[in-house]
Amino acid sequence: MEAVPTNIKIIVDGLTDSEKPLGHGKLADLSNLSSAEEDYFAQVWNSIELTQRRKIINRMVEMAEENFELNYDIIYKHCLSDPDPEIRVKAIEGLWENQETLLISTFIRMLNEDKSEIVQAAAAKALGQFALLAELKKLGPASSSRVSQTLLAILNDPSKPPEVWRRALEAAAPFSLPEVKRSIREAYQSPDAKTRNSALYAMGRNCDAAWLPILIKELTNPDPDIRYEAAGACGEICDEEAVPQLIKLTQDKDPEVQHSAIIALGKIGGLKAKAHLMKCVNSPDDNVVEAAEIALKEIDTEDEVI
């Protein structure tokens, strides 16, 4: 049997002490654990008190987002069965970029069987990346069918909690299916603000230019949340028809709406968008400058590809 390195044992054992700070260096050493190290971690993990476990997994997700070389997927997978729903949610979030098809079954089970609504919603959201892969023909027929059928079953079940239903709608949005488009339209007509926001987000992920008239109209909605989602969706559809209104939103009083509009212009590209973004780079607002620089890099990258 493979031996567990002493330094890993010391680090893992130290996690049980909530009085000690969670040093980045030590947590970085828990990236890409071997099978033996994983087993040892699992044994110790269950003895760590709840608040400390939450702190550890939150820190790991933050570190992995900042440094792509860190990989805690083995730990996240173990935490999918943690008794605490918040930890299970964080573990799902940590696995966001993992495209292993074996995770499909896990997420489907959690969506359908987990007792926590927040975990069900997170699992539905996680299936969204597989829905996109399926629509792009990068997922096998059997897996694609399982993902679409699971999400459509949620959309056809009015008894599902609203948060779970909304996340399932957002996840299913990449599928160019009549049932999905119907659900998006129904969500858009909902009296619930969150559901309408999800509908706009889903329109973008659906990437159908037929949604553009609705999205352009909503770019002038008094609600900043609606403007934010509409701008983001316009960026996903990538139609230059939305550029004039998005340019106006770069002066929006809400900074998040400004950011969404600027990023959308970068995704859409074109001469008008690029010219305006170059003006944004000279803005006295550092956040606007940063967003504009990111958007211009997006355009330049696309131009190089073409």
Residue pairs with C-beta under 8 A, 6 or more apart in sequence:
1 36
2 34
2 35
2 36
3 36
4 36
4 37
4 40
5 37
7 29
8 29
8 30
8 33
8 37
8 40
9 40
11 26
11 27
11 29
11 30
12 30
12 37
12 40
12 41
12 44
13 44
14 20
14 26
15 22
15 44
15 45
15 48
15 52
15 56
16 44
16 47
16 48
16 49
16 52
18 49
18 51
18 52
18 55
22 55
22 56
22 59
24 63
27 56
27 59
27 60
27 63
28 63
28 67
28 70
30 37
30 41
30 60
30 72
30 75
31 69
31 70
31 71
31 72
32 71
32 74
33 41
33 74
33 75
38 74
38 75
38 78
41 75
41 78
42 78
45 53
45 78
45 79
45 82
48 56
50 84
53 82
53 84
53 87
54 84
54 86
54 87
54 90
57 75
57 76
57 79
57 87
57 90
57 91
57 94
58 90
60 70
60 72
60 75
60 76
60 94
61 72
61 90
61 93
61 94
63 70
64 70
64 71
64 72
64 94
72 94
73 94
73 95
73 98
75 94
76 91
76 92
76 94
76 95
77 91
77 95
78 91
79 87
79 88
79 90
79 91
79 94
80 88
80 91
80 92
80 95
80 106
80 110
81 88
82 88
82 91
85 114
85 115
85 116
85 118
85 119
86 118
88 110
88 114
88 116
88 119
88 122
89 116
89 118
89 119
89 122
92 107
92 110
92 119
92 122
92 123
92 125
92 126
93 122
95 103
95 126
96 126
96 129
97 129
99 129
99 130
99 133
101 130
101 139
101 140
101 143
103 126
104 127
104 130
104 143
104 146
104 147
105 146
107 123
107 126
107 127
107 130
108 123
108 127
108 146
108 147
108 150
110 119
110 120
110 122
110 123
111 120
111 123
111 124
111 127
111 150
111 154
111 164
111 168
112 120
112 150
114 120
114 123
117 161
117 163
117 164
118 163
120 161
120 164
121 161
121 163
121 164
121 166
121 167
122 167
124 151
124 154
124 164
124 167
124 168
124 170
124 171
125 167
125 170
125 171
126 171
127 147
127 150
127 151
127 168
127 171
128 167
128 170
128 171
128 172
128 173
128 174
128 205
130 139
130 143
130 147
131 147
131 148
131 151
131 171
131 172
131 173
131 174
131 175
132 174
132 205
133 139
134 143
134 144
134 147
134 148
134 174
134 175
135 174
135 175
135 176
139 147
148 172
148 175
148 177
151 168
151 171
151 172
151 175
152 172
152 177
152 179
152 180
154 160
154 164
154 165
154 168
155 165
155 168
155 169
155 172
155 179
155 180
155 183
156 179
157 165
160 168
162 192
162 194
162 195
165 195
166 187
166 194
166 195
166 198
167 198
169 183
169 184
169 187
169 198
169 199
169 202
170 198
170 201
170 202
170 205
172 180
172 183
172 202
173 180
173 184
173 201
173 202
173 203
173 204
173 205
173 206
174 205
174 206
174 207
176 206
176 208
180 202
180 206
181 206
181 208
184 199
184 202
184 203
184 206
184 211
185 199
187 195
187 196
187 198
187 199
187 202
188 196
188 199
188 200
188 203
188 214
190 196
190 199
193 223
193 225
193 226
196 226
197 225
197 226
197 229
200 214
200 215
200 218
200 226
200 229
200 230
200 233
201 229
201 232
201 233
203 211
203 214
203 215
203 233
203 237
204 211
204 215
204 229
204 232
204 233
204 234
204 235
204 236
204 237
205 233
205 236
207 236
207 237
208 237
209 237
209 239
211 233
211 237
212 234
212 237
212 239
212 241
212 242
215 230
215 233
215 234
215 237
215 242
216 230
216 234
216 241
216 242
216 245
218 226
218 227
218 229
218 230
219 227
219 230
219 231
219 234
219 242
219 245
219 246
219 248
219 249
220 227
220 245
221 227
221 230
224 252
224 254
224 256
224 257
227 249
227 252
227 254
227 257
227 260
228 254
228 256
228 257
228 260
229 260
231 246
231 249
231 257
231 260
231 261
231 264
232 260
232 263
232 264
234 242
234 246
234 264
234 268
235 246
235 260
235 263
235 264
235 265
235 266
235 267
235 268
236 267
238 267
238 268
238 269
239 268
240 268
240 270
240 272
240 273
242 264
242 268
243 265
243 268
243 270
243 272
243 273
244 272
246 261
246 264
246 265
246 268
246 273
247 261
247 265
247 272
247 273
247 276
249 257
249 258
249 260
249 261
250 258
250 261
250 262
250 265
250 276
250 280
250 288
251 258
252 258
252 261
255 287
258 287
258 288
258 291
259 287
259 288
259 291
262 277
262 280
262 288
262 291
262 292
262 295
263 291
263 294
263 295
263 298
265 273
265 276
265 277
265 295
266 273
266 277
266 294
266 295
266 296
266 297
266 298
266 299
267 295
267 298
269 298
269 299
269 302
269 303
273 299
274 296
274 299
277 292
277 295
277 296
277 299
278 292
278 296
280 288
280 289
280 291
280 292
280 295
281 289
281 292
281 293
281 296
282 289
283 289
283 292
